[in-house]
Amino acid sequence: MRNLTSALLVSALVLGGCGAVRESRFNPFNWFGRADVQPVDTAQSNPLIPTGRGGIRLFGGPATEVPAGPLAAQVSDLTVQRIAGGALIRATAVSDTVGAFDLRLEPVNDGVPVDGVLTYELRAYTAPAGNVPMPQRARSHVAAVRVSDGDLAGVRTIRVVAERNAATSARR
């Protein structure tokens, strides 16, 4: 009877301590919160005019840099998952038409955080608009990028920008 009482007392103390760990910074699931989606300013430059150093060369071979696609229509979800040696940033894009391809998260400012905000642009090529309406599930696509612990040093917020909105996930 004495052993049973001791075992119950110890297990009650251990399970009671789990509640404090659930909301602490030591729990990897608490490092980034839920995504917050907001609309963005639509008065931007023309996405069809290249602004970077890449492009097509007429003489001397192909371009060294592949031009990025236009911004995806909107981002519907953003999750940051802790993995060994860093984090996995997953963004779900919803396009206007079915058949988006080459979906990617392109870092802004060469992946350097500005004021603790690491910003990515969600880019995708889309097929021409069709006549048949499709459900959102058929127009959803997921892009992911791995970020190392060194790149996450000093980052408080991760922001993914699309054409019509942006999603942010902040550390707790």
N, C-alpha and C positions, 0 to 999 in steps of 0.2 A: 504494500500500500504506500509505503514511503517513497519507493522508486517511481510509482505511477504519479504521485503528487509532484515530485521533482521534475519528471518529464513534462507534465502538463504545464508547470510553471515556466520552465525554460522555453517550451514551444510557444507559449503565449507571449513571452517577452520578445522572442525572435520575430514572430509574425506581427507584433505591434510595431517593431522597428522598421518593417517593410513599408509602412505607410509614409514614413519620413523620407525614405530613399526614393519613393515614387515621384515626389515633387522636388527633389534636389537636383543640383547641377551635375551630380555624378552619374545620373541615369542618362544614357545616350539618347533615349527617345525624347528627352526634354531639351535637347540642345537647340532645336529650331521649332518654332510653333507652327500653327496652321497657316495656310496661305491666305492672303488677303488680296482680292482682285479689285482693281480700280480702273476706270476709263482713262485713256491718254488723249493728248492733243492730236487731232487728225490733220492739222495744218503743218505737215512736214514736207520735206523735199520729195521730188519724184523718185520712186525706188527704181525706175528703169534707167536712170542716168547714173553711171558708175562714178563713185567719188574716191575710191581707193587707188592704190598703185597698180592693181591688177588690170586685166583687160585683154583685148585681142591684139596680137602683134601680126602685122601683115608680112614682115620679113624677119627672118632670124628664128623661126620655130615657134612653138606654142608658148603661151603665157605661163609664167612660173607660178602664178597664184590663181586659184580657181575663184571666180567671182561668187560672192554669196547670193543666195536667192532673195526674193522680196520677203518682207515681214509676213509672218503667218497672220491669218485674219484675227484670231483671238486666242488667248490662253485661258483654259477653263480650270486647270488644277496645277499646283506646284507642290512637290514634296521633296524634302531633303532627308535622305536616309544616311545614317552613320554606317560606314564600312571600314574595314581594316585599312589604316593609313590615310583616311580622309573621309569624304562624303560623296554621295551620289545624288545629283540634282536631276529630278525628273519633272518635265513639264508636258502637259497634255494640251495639244493645239486642236482647235475646231476650225476647219476650213469651210469656205462657202460652198465648195463643190466636192464631189468624191474624186479621189485619185491624187491627192497631194503626195509628193515624194521628195526625197532628199531633205528631210526635216532635220534641222540641227540647231544647237544652242551656240551662238557665236559670242565670245566674250567682248565686252566693250572695254576700251582703255587697255588692251592687251592683257586682260585678266587681273589688273591691279585695282584693288578696292579704292573708292573715293569716299572719304569721310565714313569709312566702315561699311560702305554699300558695294557689294560685288554685283555688277549688272551684266546680264546676258540678253541678247536679242534672239527671239525665236523666229527662225527663217525656214521657209518651205516653198518649193515650186508647186504650182497647182495646175491642174488640167483645165482646159476651157470649160466654161459653164455649160451644163447640160439642161435638158428640159424636164427631167424627172426629179421631183423633190425626194431627198433622202433624209432619213432620221439622223440626229446628231451623233449617234453611236457609229454610224457608217462614215461620218466625216471626221472622226476623232483620230488623232495620231499622237504617239508619245516619242519624245526626244529626251535623251539623258546625256549627262557629262559627268566625268569623275573629277573631283577636285581634291588635291592632296592636303594634308594637315598644314604644311607650310604655306600653301596658298590661302588657307582659311584663317591664318593668324591675323588677328585684328579685324576680322569680318564680323559685323553685328547683324547685317541684313543682306539677304540675297534677293535680287529683283530680276524678273524676267519680263521683257517688254515685247508685246505684239502690236499689230496695227491698230486695233481698237481698244485694247486694255493692257494692263500690266498686273502681274502677281508678285507679291512680296512675302517672304518668310523671314521672321526675325528670331534671333536667339532669345531665349528666356533668361 
